[in-house]
């Protein structure tokens, strides 16, 4: 599956100030790691966000978010955000910030 290069560029720009950011092609998309920890990803047009177990239910209550499901089972601590939820710079940043905070908490 291809991933949105436009969204990838926007995520790269938003993560530019963070240290230890790596990109990896995975799961048919593109993953962004911070300090070796999966943080964000792009699958098709959707943004994959790792919010952690404490942020999971809160994230699911947000408009445009849904459970991340690759295998028929949801993966707790990760959500997918549809394109409408990342349309603006501000809305994208509102998803990136908690993912970065969670990744940094694991270091």
Residue pairs with C-beta under 8 A, 6 or more apart in sequence:
1 28
1 29
1 43
1 44
2 44
3 28
3 29
3 30
3 42
3 43
3 44
4 42
4 44
4 45
4 83
7 42
7 45
7 47
7 83
7 86
8 30
8 42
10 86
10 89
10 92
11 32
11 40
11 42
11 47
11 92
11 96
12 23
14 89
14 92
14 93
14 96
15 21
15 32
15 34
15 40
15 96
15 100
18 34
18 100
20 33
20 34
20 35
20 36
21 32
21 33
21 34
22 32
22 33
22 34
22 36
23 30
23 31
23 32
23 33
24 30
24 31
24 33
25 31
26 41
27 41
27 43
27 70
28 43
29 41
29 42
29 43
29 44
29 48
30 41
30 42
31 38
31 40
31 41
31 48
32 38
32 39
32 40
32 41
33 39
33 103
34 100
34 103
34 104
35 103
35 104
35 106
35 107
37 50
37 103
37 106
37 107
38 50
38 103
39 50
39 99
39 100
39 102
39 103
40 47
40 48
40 49
40 50
40 95
40 96
40 99
41 47
41 48
42 48
43 80
45 82
45 83
46 80
46 81
46 82
46 83
47 80
47 81
47 85
47 86
47 92
47 95
48 68
48 78
48 79
48 80
48 81
49 59
49 65
49 78
49 79
49 80
49 81
49 95
49 96
49 98
49 99
50 77
50 78
50 99
50 102
50 103
51 58
51 59
51 77
51 78
51 79
51 98
51 99
51 102
52 77
52 102
52 105
53 76
53 77
55 77
55 98
55 102
56 76
56 77
56 78
56 79
59 65
59 79
59 98
60 66
60 67
60 79
62 85
63 85
64 81
64 82
64 84
64 85
64 86
65 79
65 80
65 81
65 82
65 85
66 79
66 80
66 82
67 74
67 75
67 79
67 80
68 74
68 75
68 78
68 79
68 80
69 75
81 95
85 91
85 95
86 92
86 95
